[in-house]
């Protein structure tokens, strides 16, 4: 979903924002990359987060069962999605228990890092996808904060919400950040219909 390659990941620290129960930090750390995850939930104990993973999975599966706006290519079907998501949750919880320092509890609008602390910042499945629940001010402030702690670039995925509709905030963000080079880039991953693009901000 971020078009990442080994060159992108080497030579500096990577920050995964609003990372949730993602296994990205765990998997990349095993491969020797320097990755840190941030989420407001990381002040919770591992067992509680494990329970939340299960609850979110049930809600997700229920929602997917009644909506036909998804592309079944990366995931073969609903059972395959459940299996892969459960495995990701297990990998996350294991790493969270054993390497807690990689997981930092923080609000996306107030990151506890110095300017230019990370080579690259990533953010998935929070901004734009929930523009009906998260205000434009939250989007703009969060993006400015992620750009502040990045020395190179910020990538955000996806740009669509339900039924393949692009978020109404996308054009506004470009307009309100005139000093940052922002481009919309096609990616290989698509689960939500139309969700095959990411925002790439280059400093």
PEBELTA-V364825 format. One record per pair of residues at least 4 apart in sequence whose ideal C-beta (glycine too) atoms are under 8 Angstrom apart, sorted by sequence separation. I is the first residue (numbers start at 1). GAP is how many residues later the second one is. D is the distance in Angstrom with one decimal. If there is no record, write none. Layout:
i = [I;I]
gap = [GAP;GAP]
d = [D;D]
This chain:
i = [4;5;6;23;24;25;26;27;29;38;44;45;46;47;48;49;50;51;52;53;54;55;56;57;58;59;60;61;62;63;72;76;77;78;79;80;81;82;83;84;85;86;87;88;89;90;91;92;93;94;95;96;99;106;107;113;123;125;126;130;134;135;136;137;138;139;140;141;142;143;144;145;146;150;160;161;166;168;169;170;171;172;173;190;191;4;9;19;28;29;37;44;72;75;106;113;131;134;160;177;190;16;19;29;64;75;106;160;161;189;190;28;95;96;127;147;159;160;189;16;41;44;104;126;131;146;159;174;188;16;75;173;187;25;186;187;24;25;41;128;143;159;186;187;25;127;185;24;65;143;184;185;14;64;170;184;185;22;108;127;184;185;127;183;184;61;64;182;183;19;108;182;9;14;16;19;20;123;182;183;14;15;16;18;19;61;181;182;13;14;15;16;17;18;20;61;180;181;12;13;14;15;16;17;18;180;181;10;13;15;123;180;9;177;57;60;121;159;121;173;21;57;121;128;164;166;57;109;121;127;129;132;164;165;170;120;128;131;139;143;147;157;162;163;164;21;118;119;123;128;129;130;161;164;21;57;109;116;117;118;119;120;121;122;123;124;125;128;129;140;157;160;109;115;116;118;119;120;121;122;123;124;125;128;136;140;144;147;160;108;111;115;116;117;120;121;122;123;124;139;143;158;160;21;54;110;111;114;116;120;160;53;109;113;131;136;140;159;108;111;131;140;158;160;108;111;129;131;157;158;159;50;53;128;158;159;53;157;158;159;128;157;127;128;156;157;50;155;156;49;155;154;155;156;154;155;46;49;153;154;153;153;46;152;153;46;152;151;150;42;147;147;143;42;42;43;42;129;23;27;39;41;42;23;26;37;38;40;22;23;26;29;36;37;38;39;40;21;25;35;36;37;38;39;40;21;23;26;36;38;40;23;26;22;25;29;38;21;128;21;23;26;29;38;25;25;36;19;18;17;69;17;69;67;69;15;24;15;22;15;13;14;17;13;14;15;17;18;20;12;13;14;15;16;17;18;12;14;15;16;18;11;12;14;18;17;18;9;8;74;74;75;73;74;71;2;71;70;71;2;70;71;1;69;70;69;17;17;15;15;15;12;12;3;2;2;1;1;3;3;2;3;1;1;3;2;1]
gap = [4;4;4;4;4;4;4;4;4;4;4;4;4;4;4;4;4;4;4;4;4;4;4;4;4;4;4;4;4;4;4;4;4;4;4;4;4;4;4;4;4;4;4;4;4;4;4;4;4;4;4;4;4;4;4;4;4;4;4;4;4;4;4;4;4;4;4;4;4;4;4;4;4;4;4;4;4;4;4;4;4;4;4;4;4;5;5;5;5;5;5;5;5;5;5;5;5;5;5;5;5;6;6;6;6;6;6;6;6;6;6;7;7;7;7;7;7;7;7;8;8;8;8;8;8;8;8;8;8;9;9;9;9;10;10;10;11;11;11;11;11;11;11;11;12;12;12;13;13;13;13;13;14;14;14;14;14;15;15;15;15;15;16;16;16;17;17;17;17;18;18;18;19;19;19;19;19;19;19;19;20;20;20;20;20;20;20;20;21;21;21;21;21;21;21;21;21;21;22;22;22;22;22;22;22;22;22;23;23;23;23;23;24;24;25;25;25;25;26;26;28;28;28;28;28;28;29;29;29;29;29;29;29;29;29;30;30;30;30;30;30;30;30;30;30;31;31;31;31;31;31;31;31;31;32;32;32;32;32;32;32;32;32;32;32;32;32;32;32;32;32;32;33;33;33;33;33;33;33;33;33;33;33;33;33;33;33;33;33;34;34;34;34;34;34;34;34;34;34;34;34;34;34;35;35;35;35;35;35;35;35;36;36;36;36;36;36;36;37;37;37;37;37;37;38;38;38;38;38;38;38;39;39;39;39;39;40;40;40;40;41;41;42;42;42;42;43;43;43;44;44;45;45;45;46;46;47;47;47;47;48;49;50;50;50;51;51;52;53;54;54;56;58;61;62;62;63;63;64;64;64;64;64;65;65;65;65;65;66;66;66;66;66;66;66;66;66;67;67;67;67;67;67;67;67;68;68;68;68;68;68;69;69;70;70;70;70;71;71;72;72;73;73;73;77;78;82;84;90;91;93;94;94;95;95;98;98;102;102;103;104;104;104;105;105;105;105;105;105;106;106;106;106;106;106;106;107;107;107;107;107;108;108;108;108;109;109;111;112;115;116;116;117;117;119;120;120;121;121;122;122;122;123;123;123;124;125;129;131;134;135;139;140;152;153;155;156;157;182;184;185;185;186;188;195;196;197]
d = [4.9;7.5;6.0;5.4;6.0;6.0;6.7;6.8;6.7;7.3;4.6;7.2;6.2;6.7;6.6;6.5;6.9;6.4;6.1;6.3;6.7;6.6;6.1;6.2;6.3;6.3;6.2;6.3;7.3;6.2;6.5;4.1;7.2;6.5;6.4;6.3;6.0;6.1;6.4;6.4;6.4;6.5;6.5;6.3;6.2;6.3;6.4;5.9;6.4;6.3;5.4;6.5;7.7;6.7;7.8;4.2;6.0;5.8;6.5;4.9;4.7;7.2;6.2;6.1;6.0;6.3;6.3;6.3;6.3;6.2;6.4;7.0;6.3;5.3;5.6;5.7;5.7;7.4;5.8;6.9;6.4;5.9;6.1;7.7;6.2;6.2;6.3;6.7;4.3;8.0;7.4;5.2;6.1;4.9;5.6;7.1;7.6;6.4;6.1;6.2;5.5;6.8;6.4;5.7;6.5;4.1;5.3;5.4;5.8;8.0;3.9;4.5;7.1;5.5;7.2;5.5;5.5;6.8;6.9;5.5;6.5;7.7;6.8;7.6;7.2;5.1;5.8;5.1;7.6;5.7;6.6;7.2;5.7;4.7;6.0;6.5;7.1;7.1;7.3;7.2;7.1;5.5;5.9;5.3;4.2;5.5;6.6;7.4;6.9;7.4;5.2;5.5;7.1;6.2;7.6;7.5;7.9;7.3;7.8;6.4;6.3;4.9;7.2;7.8;7.6;6.5;7.3;6.4;5.2;3.8;7.5;7.2;6.6;6.5;6.3;6.4;5.5;7.8;5.1;7.6;6.6;7.7;7.2;7.2;5.1;7.8;6.9;7.9;4.7;4.6;5.4;4.6;5.2;5.7;6.8;6.3;5.3;4.5;7.2;7.4;7.3;7.8;7.0;7.9;7.9;7.5;7.8;7.2;6.4;6.5;6.4;6.6;4.7;7.4;6.7;7.5;4.6;6.8;7.6;7.6;6.6;5.9;6.4;7.1;6.7;7.1;6.9;6.7;4.5;5.6;6.0;7.0;4.0;7.4;7.5;6.5;6.8;6.3;5.3;6.4;7.9;6.8;7.9;7.1;3.0;7.4;5.6;7.4;7.3;5.1;7.1;7.3;8.0;7.2;4.7;7.5;4.6;8.0;4.9;5.5;5.8;5.7;7.6;7.7;7.5;7.4;7.4;7.3;5.3;8.0;7.8;5.7;5.4;5.6;7.0;6.8;5.1;5.6;4.6;5.3;4.8;4.8;7.3;7.0;5.5;6.6;7.6;6.4;7.8;4.4;5.3;6.6;6.9;7.6;7.5;7.5;7.8;7.7;7.6;6.6;7.1;6.2;4.8;7.4;7.9;6.9;7.2;7.4;3.9;7.1;4.7;4.1;5.6;4.5;4.6;6.4;5.9;7.4;6.6;7.5;6.2;8.0;3.9;7.8;7.4;5.4;7.3;5.2;7.8;7.9;5.2;7.2;7.7;3.8;6.9;7.1;7.3;7.8;7.0;6.3;6.0;4.1;8.0;6.6;6.2;7.6;5.1;5.4;4.2;6.6;6.8;7.7;5.4;7.8;7.6;7.6;5.5;6.7;6.4;4.3;6.0;4.9;5.3;7.4;6.5;4.7;6.2;7.1;6.4;7.8;6.2;6.6;7.4;4.5;6.1;4.0;3.9;7.9;7.7;6.7;7.4;7.2;7.9;4.2;4.8;6.1;7.9;6.2;6.7;7.6;5.9;7.0;5.8;5.1;5.1;6.9;6.8;7.0;7.8;7.1;8.0;7.1;7.7;7.8;5.8;5.1;3.9;7.1;6.5;5.1;7.6;4.9;3.5;6.2;6.7;7.0;7.4;4.8;7.9;7.5;7.5;8.0;6.6;6.6;5.6;7.2;7.5;7.8;5.8;5.9;6.6;7.8;4.9;7.9;6.5;7.5;7.8;7.6;7.6;4.3;6.8;6.4;6.1;4.7;6.5;7.4;6.7;5.8;7.8;6.9;5.9;5.2;4.7;5.2;4.3;7.6;2.7;7.7;7.0;7.8;7.6;6.5;7.0;6.8;4.1;7.7;7.9;8.0;6.5;6.1;7.5;6.9;7.1;6.2;4.9;5.8;5.9;5.7;7.5;7.5;6.2;5.8;6.1;6.7;6.6;5.1;7.9;5.9;7.7;6.6;7.5;7.2;7.4;7.9;4.9;6.1;4.5;7.3;6.6;5.2;6.9;7.2;5.6;4.1;7.1;6.1;6.7]
